Amino acid sequence: MNRIFNFCAGPAALPTAVLERAGAELADWHGKGMSIMEMSHRSKEFVGVAEKAEQDLRDLMLIPDNYKVLFMQGGASSQFAMVPMNLLRGKSTADYINTGQWSSKAIKEAKSFCTVNVVASTEGNNFTSAPSQAELKLNPDAAYVHYTPNETIGGVEFDYIPDTGDVPLVADYSSSILSEKIDVSKFGLIYAGAQKNIGPAGLCVVIVREDLLGDVVAGTPTMFDYKVAADNASMYNTPPTYSWYLAGLVFAWLKEQGGVEGMAEINKRKADRLYSFIDANDFYANPVAKNNRSRMNVPFTLADDALDTVFLEESEQAGLMNLAGYRSVGGMRASIYNAVPEEGVDALIAFMADFAKRHG
Ligand SMILES: *Cc1c(COP(=O)(O)O)cnc(C)c1O
């Protein structure tokens, strides 16, 4: 087997150990003579897999009992609509913090359902920082406050959890869930598309406080109602069984790595090493405010963008894949999620140093 280092922003690298295990039990799961994806989602075998995945996620994140964990479909992008449909609960406004492309998309979608108050935006500095708590102009009447703890494209991460008082806090944690310890009780709702830090695409995990369920906007499709999903253990219809199973393998792997705390230490080392190298080398630059630099997505530019194509070609030859920045942004981006090992970051830094020496 020849595994490269994959820096893709999503769908992203998965732990090799997880893929090996999934491969070993692909055609004959636990002696059943069929794969898990060929089984009924209502079979005791799959229900066991599903329940263990939920329990492992609850253990990893210390999710309180008054929160439901939903395994949904439609990606994080469907949550941009499901959040207002479920959480407006008779109110007509919601607060949104705008720190980049993903929060902008969430704002655009929410505008179909309510008046959106953008309570802070860093568009003025080209989304290279996150606002401080003091800069948030929160409205006490808002149905909820939505933000994006980690902007995957700009590489901007909040270094604190906003305090929104009694107004439920909603977070799009797609690209940084499970990367460090967070206090779930501070949130009304957390959602995350799976394909960054959880598992394969096709699954979106929603963690929601129970008391927020059951009062949807008129006309909400049944499939978009969190309470329907909760009351049916995320099996109102056929769930994405294979993605759910694989997410379960990732959760079990994370537990073996020392859980979220163990992973957070590794993530900090990886990010610190890469940013220190970029800062110390004139050939590379990262524009993000130091305290808001993402530990998961590290965008960087070369001193001469005419060299971008050569950089991408040579990095691929060196087994360092998917380093191109977001299509509308250009430059480079190294996504260093949980499944990207420290050796991958070291190999990237060694390549970048050598490239700068040869082309700088
Ligand atoms: C990737 C991403 C999304 C979009 O996820 P889909 O599953 O493709 O809908 C939304 N928000 C953030 C922060 C992301 O990183």
PDBQT file of the ligand as one rigid body, heavy atoms in Angstrom, charges set to zero:
ROOT
HETATM    1  C1  LIG A 401     -17.398  22.273   3.948  1.00  0.00    +0.000 C 
HETATM    2  C2  LIG A 401     -18.166  23.250   4.745  1.00  0.00    +0.000 A 
HETATM    3  C3  LIG A 401     -19.535  23.490   4.517  1.00  0.00    +0.000 A 
HETATM    4  C4  LIG A 401     -20.301  22.825   3.388  1.00  0.00    +0.000 C 
HETATM    5  O1  LIG A 401     -20.457  21.492   3.622  1.00  0.00    +0.000 OA
HETATM    6  P1  LIG A 401     -21.346  20.574   2.643  1.00  0.00    +0.000 P 
HETATM    7  O2  LIG A 401     -21.409  19.290   3.419  1.00  0.00    +0.000 OA
HETATM    8  O3  LIG A 401     -20.630  20.473   1.349  1.00  0.00    +0.000 OA
HETATM    9  O4  LIG A 401     -22.672  21.207   2.496  1.00  0.00    +0.000 OA
HETATM   10  C5  LIG A 401     -20.184  24.391   5.326  1.00  0.00    +0.000 A 
HETATM   11  N1  LIG A 401     -19.533  25.016   6.316  1.00  0.00    +0.000 NA
HETATM   12  C6  LIG A 401     -18.228  24.828   6.572  1.00  0.00    +0.000 A 
HETATM   13  C7  LIG A 401     -17.567  25.560   7.693  1.00  0.00    +0.000 C 
HETATM   14  C8  LIG A 401     -17.502  23.926   5.792  1.00  0.00    +0.000 A 
HETATM   15  O5  LIG A 401     -16.199  23.723   6.040  1.00  0.00    +0.000 OA
ENDROOT
TORSDOF 0
